[in-house]
Amino acid sequence: MLIKSRKQKIFVIILIVGCMLVMAGCGAINTLTSLKEKFRGEEEPTITIDIPEENQFQEVPMNAEDYSLEEPGEQIVVQLWFGDSQGQTLVMEEREISKVEGIGRATVNELIKGPSADSDLLPIIPVGTVLKDINVKSDGLVIVDFSKELIDNHIGGTTSEALTVYSIVNTLTQFPTVDRVQFLVEGQYVETLTGHMDLSQAISSSLEMGP
């Protein structure tokens, strides 16, 4: 009987301990559930950063003129003198070019390019010739310095040399600040291009080379 009574006591103790553990576990679960629901019910925190007004992005209005193409510069019509189809006289061709500060240089460079493609006029500046420098003096004298091709590549002959010289002179003297032209080649004064015309002195324009 004593042994049976002890077993009963032990069983009761185990049963009580088990109930306590079950109750403790249920309490923990209820606590976790309660905490979870509490967190769900709370709004997520919002972080606000104050940006100084001067650093905020601002919408910039776009105007059509801000994106317009650059307008072309002012144009000017110049006179260029080329040989006629027979290579016997000079004929004037008008050409529109950009009005730039060094208009004399720009005009001579157009002369070197030759006549328009649809023209029957002849180029009379030797191939490869380059205008190296141009200097306009206050007394109406303009000094032009050409590369050696002006002489080396010239076809020669009295008429051809005169056409070359006066095509340059007549082209430059169209400007009111120029009345005569002094020729240099590679920075040196020259007496002639091909031996037929004296270039030791400055040359004035000649209408005799016109039609």
NORMOFEN-V928542 format. One record per residue. N is the residue number from 1. RES is the residue in one letter. OMEGA is omega in whole degrees, 0 to 359 (999 if undefined). D_CENTER is the distance of its C-alpha to the mean C-alpha in whole Angstrom. Layout:
n = <N:N>
res = <RES:RES>
omega = <OMEGA:OMEGA>
d_center = <D_CENTER:D_CENTER>
This chain:
n = <1:2:3:4:5:6:7:8:9:10:11:12:13:14:15:16:17:18:19:20:21:22:23:24:25:26:27:28:29:30:31:32:33:34:35:36:37:38:39:40:41:42:43:44:45:46:47:48:49:50:51:52:53:54:55:56:57:58:59:60:61:62:63:64:65:66:67:68:69:70:71:72:73:74:75:76:77:78:79:80:81:82:83:84:85:86:87:88:89:90:91:92:93:94:95:96:97:98:99:100:101:102:103:104:105:106:107:108:109:110:111:112:113:114:115:116:117:118:119:120:121:122:123:124:125:126:127:128:129:130:131:132:133:134:135:136:137:138:139:140:141:142:143:144:145:146:147:148:149:150:151:152:153:154:155:156:157:158:159:160:161:162:163:164:165:166:167:168:169:170:171:172:173:174:175:176:177:178:179:180:181:182:183:184:185:186:187:188:189:190:191:192:193:194:195:196:197:198:199:200:201:202:203:204:205:206:207:208:209:210:211>
res = <M:L:I:K:S:R:K:Q:K:I:F:V:I:I:L:I:V:G:C:M:L:V:M:A:G:C:G:A:I:N:T:L:T:S:L:K:E:K:F:R:G:E:E:E:P:T:I:T:I:D:I:P:E:E:N:Q:F:Q:E:V:P:M:N:A:E:D:Y:S:L:E:E:P:G:E:Q:I:V:V:Q:L:W:F:G:D:S:Q:G:Q:T:L:V:M:E:E:R:E:I:S:K:V:E:G:I:G:R:A:T:V:N:E:L:I:K:G:P:S:A:D:S:D:L:L:P:I:I:P:V:G:T:V:L:K:D:I:N:V:K:S:D:G:L:V:I:V:D:F:S:K:E:L:I:D:N:H:I:G:G:T:T:S:E:A:L:T:V:Y:S:I:V:N:T:L:T:Q:F:P:T:V:D:R:V:Q:F:L:V:E:G:Q:Y:V:E:T:L:T:G:H:M:D:L:S:Q:A:I:S:S:S:L:E:M:G:P>
omega = <181:181:181:180:179:180:179:179:180:180:180:180:179:180:179:180:179:178:180:179:179:180:179:179:179:179:179:180:179:179:179:179:180:179:180:179:179:180:178:183:180:177:178:182:179:180:181:179:179:179:178:184:182:181:181:177:179:179:181:180:181:179:182:183:179:185:180:179:180:181:179:180:180:181:178:178:180:179:178:184:181:177:176:185:179:181:183:182:181:177:183:174:177:181:179:179:178:178:182:182:179:185:178:179:181:181:178:178:175:177:180:180:180:182:179:184:182:182:176:178:184:173:182:171:183:180:178:180:180:173:184:181:176:185:181:179:183:182:178:178:173:180:180:181:181:175:186:180:178:178:187:185:181:183:178:181:183:183:182:179:180:178:180:182:185:174:178:182:181:179:183:183:173:180:186:181:183:175:177:187:175:184:170:174:184:176:183:174:180:179:182:175:181:175:184:184:182:179:181:177:178:184:175:182:180:176:180:179:178:182:999>
d_center = <115:114:111:110:110:108:106:105:104:101:100:100:98:96:95:95:92:90:90:89:86:85:85:83:81:80:80:77:75:76:74:71:71:71:69:66:67:66:63:62:63:61:57:55:53:50:48:46:43:42:39:38:37:34:33:33:30:30:29:26:26:23:23:21:19:17:16:16:13:11:14:14:15:19:20:23:26:27:30:30:33:34:37:39:40:43:41:44:42:39:37:34:31:29:25:23:20:17:19:18:20:21:22:25:23:20:24:25:22:23:26:26:24:27:29:27:28:31:32:36:35:35:32:34:32:32:30:28:28:25:25:25:26:27:29:30:34:35:38:36:36:33:33:31:30:30:30:33:32:33:37:37:36:37:40:42:45:46:44:41:41:41:39:36:37:37:34:32:35:35:31:31:34:33:31:34:33:34:37:38:36:37:36:35:34:32:33:37:39:40:43:42:40:43:46:47:45:45:42:44:43:40:40:40:39:42:43:45:42:42:43>
